[in-house]
Amino acid sequence: MSETTVSDVQRRRRRSLLWSLALILSLSMLLPTLGYVMAQTGQEVQAQAQQGFGPERATNPRSDMWRGAREGQTGFTTQTGPYVTNTMISNVGETWRQFRMGPLITYGAWLLGAALALVVLVYAVFGRIRLEHGRSGKTIERWKFYERCVHWFTAGSFVILAITGLSLLFGRSVLIPLMGREAFAAYAEIGKLVHNYLGPAFSVGLLLLILMWVRHNIPNKVDLAWFKAGGGIFLKGRHPSAGKLNGGEKVWFWLGVFVFGLIVSISGFLLNFPIFGQTRETMALAQAAHAITSLLWIGFFFGHAYIGTLGTEGALEGMTTGRVDVNWAKQHHDLWYEEQIARGARPQPAEATTAKTGAGAGTVGQPSH
Ligand code: HEM
């Protein structure tokens, strides 16, 4: 009996030893494969989550973090500043960046191209508006010296601001491929500096221009008739009447100089001096308003510069010498001419005045209003 018991115990021990060895062996082979199984299952869960039908807790934690950042979730930071420093990514800034690099530069380029094309088309169809009765040989004062100074200061700074501003806007898409990164970086650094310093000076010029000429730009019934006659561009030899400034010039003054000037100056001021607690939203809005309005303004300016130079014979000398030919005055601003004569202005021979006009002289005895 006792012999049987001993051998039974030994047999059971041997059997359990064998089972243990088998279990250890099989587990040591199976366990490493579990990694593959888990990875496979994880991918499936992730794919399901991406398709939108997986369990909610199975989303990619990295996606969750970026989604939160894009939605503007706030965290904690020890940094302090005027902006939303505890927000990892400023949504409004990212939205502005996408707008700037996409629609703004695409439609902006189209807008400027269309404005240039329109000017070329007007020139091709209507040609230069000539002095119908040639030159009279006599001139009358149109713009005083100080008026011309303010005009040319404003015009000059506008052109420089437009060139530097467009260079910054279209730098990456147009200038870098043309001149290379390093040359562009050097140019952009100077351009930005010029733009930032000249901007406020330009706004002062605009303010003076507005104060100086607002009285000539009050709309009246004569302007309505001028618009109805399409500015006379289609009526050969029959010019609609106009005072000192015609309806078209008044649109340039109110929309081009006053409204656009106000928007561009205020937004430029906010961008140039970010020390008044402007938020990121305010800055992005200011950037958008500044860029969109400037593009519209530059397009409009092409029209003004064309009409003042190539488009109209005899107009530019008014703004360079201060005097215009009497026939030009009668053709384009008949009511103003009559008013000047009624006030006692006496036209003078062109030769007598050209020698004196350079520095704004030649205006003696000429009331100009
Ligand atoms: C550089 C290109 C420019 C040229 C060639 C030019 C030319 C002229 C000329 C010839 C006149 C006189 C028109 C007349 O006697 O009836 C004039 C008037 C005027 N210009 Fe310019 N200009 C230029 C740029 C500018 C700019 C950039 C501004 C303003 C931002 C401006 C604002 C005005 C205003 C307000 C008048 C008075 C007429 C009106 O109220 O529309 N000009 N310009």
Boltz pocket constraint, residues with backbone or C-beta under 6 A from the ligand:
constraints:
  - pocket:
      binder: B
      contacts: [[A, 142], [A, 151], [A, 154], [A, 155], [A, 156], [A, 158], [A, 159], [A, 209], [A, 213], [A, 217], [A, 244], [A, 245], [A, 248], [A, 249], [A, 250], [A, 252], [A, 253], [A, 256], [A, 257], [A, 301], [A, 304], [A, 305], [A, 308], [A, 309], [A, 315], [A, 316], [A, 317], [A, 318], [A, 319]]
      max_distance: 6.0
